[in-house]
Amino acid sequence: MAAVATCGSVAASTGSAVATASKSNVTSFQRRGPRASVTNDSGPRLVSIAGTRPSVRNGQLLVSTGLPALDQLLGGGLAVGTVLLIEEDKYNIYSPLLFKYFLAEGIVNGHTLLVASAKEDPANILQELPAPLLDDKCKKEFDEDVYNHKTPESNIKMKIAWRYQLLPKMEIGPVSSSRFGHYYDASKRMPQELIEASNWHGFFLPEKISSTLKVEPCSLTPGYTKLLQFIQNIIYEEGFDGSNPQRNILRIGIQNLGSPLWGDDICCAENGGNSHSLTKFLYVLRGLLRTSLSACIITMPTHLIQNKAIIARVTTLSDVVVGLESFIGSERETNPLYKDYHGLIHIRQIPRLNNLICDESDVKDLAFKLKRKLFTIERLHLPPDLSDTVSRSSKMDLAESAKRLGPGCGMMAGGKKHLDF
Amino acid sequence: MFVELNNLLNTTPDRAEQGKLTLLCDAKTDGSFLVHHFLSFYLKANCKVCFVALIQSFSHYSIVGQKLGVSLTMARERGQLVFLEGLKSAVDVVFQAQKEPHPLQFLREANAGNLKPLFEFVREALKPVDSGEARWTYPVLLVDDLSVLLSLGMGAVAVLDFIHYCRATVCWELKASILYLMQGNMVVLVHDSGDAEDEENDILLNGLSHQSHLILRAEGLATGFCRDVHGQLRILWRRPSQPAVHRDQSFTYQYKIQDKSVSFFAKGMSPAVL
């Protein structure tokens, strides 16, 4: 299988790196106590968890975000123990897609899911996950399995490599879980069997807020406090903090954090009473993630937050920050520069974990488009100006839009004039 | 520690100045490499270091420290390093009621007035031990990211008070150096609206700039992202006791961060350009 072969070669090349790095890096986000018990086991230290791979740069354990293009821009994937913050686009059309890709990737890899939302029931969110795109080869095998055509092949005698006939046949399921990063078909739903076979926990705020769980006094809004306790309970009970010898990843997804539905008023008032609730929540959440084998995706309507200083603080307190800007409803929808794309994607921050440098991509102008099956992220570039009768005003328009590209370090070059060579 | 930065600052671990307050700030870029530099610098200078790390975990600093030639785990074991891991402690404080006051007690309270428990922790950590022999040269306090305290609900005045108390204890009582990292929030360009200003952070930054002896400012380049030049470092000495000519010296260098070191060069003299 091509996919398995590539996975195998990647594992071999980084085998030595993983061997040395696993002592410090793979378990760097685990508590010290349980790690001692793992070393006493006679089992292998390099117990690899499905759906993860070590980073090429520093051996950090990475999980896929569900979008291989985004994985590449983030330097291979999302590091275990970190937070991926998605700044929602204006009408919240594309950010739920990224959210669902992340969860779908978790189901395909057999990770445990924790879905928290104040708007939709997590069970409904899971019903709407996109279906994974099967490889052609494994799809054929799956079909053959159904029609039981596998037996004639096993009777073929090998003439040259006859020793290999004695080896057992490899059984590979229809969705190859040894691959890192899958593609999803947004027009189809995930098969019900896969969802039911997965282990997931849901946190629906209207249900939980009415129950009278014993709440530790804290200065966060009640919704955030309950969510933190829920997450901590799951981590503790299912052993994601290292106490469970069969290690698995917990994927946490929190939707629309900071919106008024969570009881927070930063989107309504500039200097509300709860202005520190969200930042405190993020801080404690990150503390929980760092000491467990989990990764978290949060979508946040930052365009609604009234106090801009809070956005800056939230960015500092998250690890990876990706901003989506869709063209719907803006004047860019009709701009010829953007006619092939649905929006821009800004990678605002990438963390430097266990390292002085990070894998920042050179390309800063990125646009995304949602085709029927795939969500692609491409480099945005100015098309060549080939028309003879190009008017001065249209050229200025293009230059204006081009000026907004590539903010680079986050700041734009001052001045309105575009450089005319 | 980065040898080139030592040359620029004209110090070595053997003869570093004492009783100084150094302010690190970064604008539009990540200045954490300066924290790693000073951490390894003072550990090599055989000082007793109290590190209040609020933004990253211990293993992060430890792994980078190994690249720079110091072992944080060994320093912690022999008592040279006292490490407060903010992220881990925050989880303990929020989920379990503590019996004795915890340094991060303010996380549990809605309107925490001051950072007194944190100050008590620092003072306890850097208290000279009466063991007869002087093992460590002088105590050092390092705080990674004071702006996080603002995000966690403390006011700028409370943080300034905390620094004042620490300075009085660490710099004068114990004759030591104190260092911390500060994130300067400058204009963040948002799509529709105007400039974003964090007033609390500005108060904190201005207050500390006036108190410190050395300011290192890491800035992103004004022209945007560059692969070969990661940013610009401005070094500002403030020596009120010197005559006016030498009082406030300022140098600017550009830098590129590599795997184990940082190379500095004059503006426009990047090896990639020449």
Contacts between the chains, C-beta under 8 A, distances in Angstrom:
chain1	res1	chain2	res2	distance
A	24	B	59	6.8
A	24	B	62	7.9
A	24	B	63	6.1
A	25	B	63	7.3
A	28	B	57	7.4
A	28	B	59	4.1
A	28	B	60	7.6
A	28	B	63	7.2
A	29	B	57	7.2
A	29	B	59	7.5
A	58	B	63	7.5
A	216	B	94	7.0
A	216	B	95	6.5
A	216	B	96	7.9
A	216	B	97	7.1
A	216	B	108	7.9
A	217	B	108	6.6
A	218	B	94	5.9
A	218	B	107	7.6
A	218	B	108	6.0
A	219	B	107	7.5
A	219	B	108	7.0
A	219	B	109	6.1
A	219	B	110	3.9
A	219	B	111	7.8
A	219	B	153	6.7
A	228	B	94	7.0
A	228	B	95	7.9
A	229	B	95	7.3
A	232	B	91	7.5
A	232	B	95	5.9
A	276	B	151	7.0
A	276	B	152	6.6
A	276	B	153	4.0
A	279	B	151	4.0
A	279	B	152	6.7
A	280	B	107	6.7
A	280	B	151	7.6
A	280	B	152	5.6
A	280	B	153	6.3
A	283	B	87	7.5
A	283	B	90	6.0
A	283	B	148	7.2
A	283	B	151	6.9
A	283	B	152	6.1
A	284	B	90	5.3
A	284	B	91	6.3
A	284	B	94	5.3
A	284	B	107	7.4
A	286	B	87	6.0
A	287	B	86	7.7
A	287	B	87	3.8
A	287	B	88	6.1
A	287	B	89	7.9
A	287	B	90	4.6
A	287	B	91	4.3
A	288	B	91	5.6
A	290	B	57	5.0
A	290	B	87	5.2
A	290	B	88	7.2
A	291	B	87	7.8
A	291	B	88	6.1
A	291	B	91	6.7
A	303	B	191	7.8
A	308	B	188	6.8
A	308	B	190	6.0
A	308	B	193	7.0
A	308	B	195	7.9
A	308	B	196	3.0
A	308	B	197	7.5
A	309	B	185	6.9
A	309	B	196	5.9
A	309	B	197	6.7
A	309	B	198	3.7
A	309	B	199	7.4
A	309	B	200	7.6
A	309	B	201	7.3
A	311	B	188	7.4
A	311	B	190	7.3
A	311	B	196	6.8
A	312	B	185	5.3
A	312	B	188	5.3
A	312	B	196	6.0
A	312	B	198	6.2
A	313	B	147	7.6
A	313	B	150	7.5
A	313	B	151	4.5
A	313	B	198	7.4
A	316	B	55	8.0
A	316	B	147	7.0
A	316	B	148	7.5
A	316	B	151	7.3
A	316	B	183	6.5
A	317	B	148	7.4
A	317	B	151	6.2
A	325	B	191	7.1
A	352	B	30	6.2
A	352	B	32	6.7
A	353	B	60	6.3
A	354	B	59	7.1
A	354	B	60	5.4
A	354	B	63	4.2
A	354	B	64	6.6
A	355	B	63	7.6
A	355	B	64	6.7
A	355	B	259	7.7
A	356	B	33	5.3
A	356	B	36	6.7
A	356	B	64	6.2
A	356	B	67	7.4
A	356	B	257	5.2
A	356	B	258	7.5
A	356	B	259	6.9
A	356	B	260	7.5
A	356	B	262	7.4
A	357	B	257	5.2
A	357	B	258	7.1
A	357	B	259	6.8
A	360	B	225	7.6
A	362	B	225	7.9
A	362	B	227	6.3
A	364	B	224	7.9
A	364	B	225	6.0
A	406	B	224	6.5
A	406	B	225	7.4
A	407	B	189	7.0
A	407	B	224	7.0
A	408	B	220	7.8
A	408	B	221	7.9
A	408	B	223	7.6
A	408	B	224	2.8
A	408	B	225	3.4
A	408	B	226	7.9
A	409	B	28	5.1
A	409	B	29	6.1
A	409	B	220	3.4
A	409	B	221	6.4
A	409	B	224	5.8
A	409	B	225	5.4
A	409	B	231	7.8
A	410	B	28	5.2
A	410	B	188	7.0
A	410	B	189	7.2
A	410	B	220	6.8
A	411	B	28	5.5
A	411	B	187	7.6
A	411	B	189	6.4
A	411	B	220	6.4
A	411	B	222	6.9
A	411	B	224	7.2
A	412	B	189	5.9
A	412	B	224	7.7
A	413	B	222	6.9
A	413	B	223	5.7
A	413	B	224	6.6
A	414	B	222	7.6
